């Protein structure tokens, strides 16, 4: 995930957090999004007909609930393509959880700069790595225990990967997972991507 696309998702989280009937509260999202994130959100929604995307807030809440339900028994969490996610700071997770965020070094550095005054609620580890390359070695070097029960999270990630990359990622995660581990991801089918309602948004992504 790029800093730009991560800022866009943060802007969506910020807007949802400020609704009176919000699905979740992310107090860090507005600062992480910045003006660039809100501008990108506005452009993407204009390209999709001017309507807010209701899917992303629902997805965030779904992954929130799943995470809290999975730990324990999971003692490790690995967030692949972490972007500007803030769950280690905003969710009520046990302090002993080992939380690993894997993404491009530039994305993680931008997030850490904005969150410099915030304290994570668990043991957070950033892993600067490209998921198209070797991300396993940096993960292990960051202290990941391949025998531990692990919750793997791939939120909004598979959309950006080829089928071969997804299969390889799942294989590697399985090899690194202890007993009781689980893998959660959201998937958009070909029928949905190729539908008329997505045409304007696909054109926008192609241009950006």
C-alpha positions in Angstrom: 0.0 0.0 0.0 1.3 3.5 -0.8 1.2 6.4 1.6 -1.4 8.1 -0.7 -3.9 5.2 -0.7 -3.3 4.6 3.0 -4.1 8.3 3.7 -7.4 7.9 1.7 -8.5 5.0 3.9 -7.6 7.0 7.0 -9.8 9.9 5.7 -12.7 7.5 5.4 -12.1 6.3 9.0 -11.9 9.8 10.2 -15.2 10.8 8.7 -16.9 7.7 10.1 -15.4 8.4 13.5 -17.1 11.8 13.5 -20.6 10.5 12.8 -23.0 10.4 15.8 -23.9 6.8 14.8 -20.4 5.8 14.0 -19.4 2.1 13.8 -16.0 2.7 15.4 -13.9 5.6 16.8 -10.4 6.2 15.5 -9.0 9.4 17.2 -5.8 9.3 15.1 -7.4 9.0 11.6 -7.8 12.7 10.8 -4.2 13.5 11.6 -3.0 10.5 9.6 -5.1 11.3 6.6 -4.1 14.9 6.3 -5.3 17.2 3.6 -4.0 14.8 0.9 -6.1 11.9 2.2 -9.3 13.9 2.3 -8.6 15.2 -1.2 -8.1 11.7 -2.5 -11.2 10.5 -0.8 -13.2 13.3 -2.5 -11.7 12.5 -5.9 -12.4 8.7 -5.6 -16.0 9.3 -4.5 -16.6 11.8 -7.3 -15.3 9.2 -9.8 -17.8 6.7 -8.3 -20.8 9.0 -8.8 -20.4 11.3 -5.8 -21.5 8.7 -3.2 -19.5 7.8 -0.1 -18.3 4.2 -0.1 -20.2 2.5 2.8 -18.2 -0.7 2.4 -15.0 0.6 4.1 -16.5 1.6 7.5 -18.3 -1.8 7.6 -15.1 -3.6 6.8 -13.1 -1.7 9.5 -15.7 -2.6 12.1 -15.8 -6.3 10.9 -12.0 -6.6 11.3 -12.2 -4.8 14.7 -14.7 -7.3 16.0 -12.9 -10.3 14.6 -9.6 -9.1 16.1 -11.0 -8.7 19.6 -12.7 -12.1 19.4 -9.5 -13.9 18.2 -7.2 -12.7 21.0 -6.8 -14.7 23.0 -6.2 -17.5 22.1 -4.0 -15.8 19.5 -0.9 -14.3 21.1 0.5 -12.8 17.9 -1.2 -10.6 15.3 0.4 -9.9 11.9 -1.2 -7.1 9.9 -0.1 -7.5 6.3 -0.2 -4.3 4.2 -0.8 -2.4 7.5 -1.0 1.1 5.9 -2.0 3.7 8.4 -4.0 1.3 10.6 -4.2 2.2 14.3 -5.7 -0.8 16.0 -2.8 -1.4 18.4 -3.5 2.1 19.7 -7.3 2.2 19.7 -8.5 -1.3 20.4 -8.7 -2.8 23.9 -6.2 -5.6 23.3 -4.2 -7.3 26.1 -0.8 -5.7 26.8 1.1 -9.0 26.2 -0.1 -9.3 22.5 2.8 -9.2 20.0 1.5 -7.1 17.1 3.4 -6.9 13.9 2.7 -4.4 11.1 4.1 -5.3 7.7 4.3 -2.6 5.0 6.5 -0.4 2.9 9.1 1.4 5.1 7.9 4.8 3.8 4.3 4.1 4.9 5.3 2.9 8.4 7.7 5.8 8.8 4.9 8.3 7.9 2.6 6.7 10.4 5.2 6.6 13.2 5.9 10.3 12.7 2.2 11.2 13.2 1.8 8.8 16.1 5.0 9.9 17.9 3.1 10.9 21.1 0.7 7.9 21.2 1.3 4.7 23.2 0.2 1.4 21.8 -1.8 -0.9 24.1 0.3 -3.9 23.3 3.8 -4.8 22.0 3.8 -3.3 18.6 6.5 -4.1 16.0 6.9 -2.4 12.6 8.3 -4.5 9.8 9.4 -2.5 6.8 9.1 -5.0 3.9 7.6 -5.3 0.4 5.0 -8.1 0.2 6.1 -8.7 -3.4 9.6 -9.6 -2.1 11.0 -11.3 1.0 8.9 -10.2 4.0 9.3 -13.3 6.0 13.0 -12.7 7.0 12.2 -9.1 8.3 9.2 -10.5 10.2 11.3 -13.1 11.9 14.0 -10.6 12.6 11.4 -8.4 14.3 10.8 -11.1 16.9 7.9 -13.1 15.3 7.6 -16.6 16.8 6.5 -19.0 14.1 5.2 -21.5 16.7 2.8 -19.1 18.3 -1.0 -19.0 17.6 -1.3 -16.1 15.2 -4.1 -14.0 13.8 -3.2 -12.9 10.3 -5.0 -9.9 8.9 -5.2 -8.8 5.3 -7.6 -6.0 5.2 -8.1 -4.3 1.8 -4.9 -6.0 0.6 -5.8 -8.7 -1.9 -7.4 -6.1 -4.2 -3.8 -5.0 -5.1 -2.2 -8.4 -5.5 -2.1 -10.9 -8.3 -3.5 -14.4 -7.8 0.0 -15.9 -7.7 1.1 -13.3 -5.1 -1.9 -14.1 -2.9 -1.3 -17.9 -3.1 2.3 -17.4 -2.2 1.4 -15.1 0.7 -1.1 -17.6 2.1 1.4 -20.5 1.8 4.1 -18.5 3.7 1.6 -17.5 6.4 0.6 -21.2 6.8 4.2 -22.2 7.2 4.7 -19.6 9.8 1.6 -20.4 11.9 1.4 -22.3 15.1 -1.5 -24.4 16.2 -4.8 -22.4 16.6 -3.8 -19.7 14.1 -6.3 -18.1 11.7 -6.2 -15.9 8.6 -8.8 -13.2 7.8 -9.1 -11.3 4.5 -11.7 -9.5 2.5 -12.1 -10.5 -1.1 -13.8 -8.8 -4.1 -14.9 -11.2 -6.8 -14.4 -10.6 -10.5 -18.1 -10.1 -11.0 -18.1 -7.2 -8.6 -15.0 -5.6 -10.1 -16.3 -5.9 -13.7 -19.8 -4.6 -13.0 -21.0 -1.4 -14.4 -21.2 0.3 -11.0 -17.4 -0.1 -10.6 -16.5 1.2 -14.1 -15.9 4.8 -13.0 -13.9 3.8 -10.0 -11.8 1.4 -12.0 -11.0 4.2 -14.5 -10.1 6.4 -11.5 -7.6 3.8 -10.2 -6.1 3.4 -13.6 -5.4 7.1 -13.8 -4.0 7.3 -10.3 
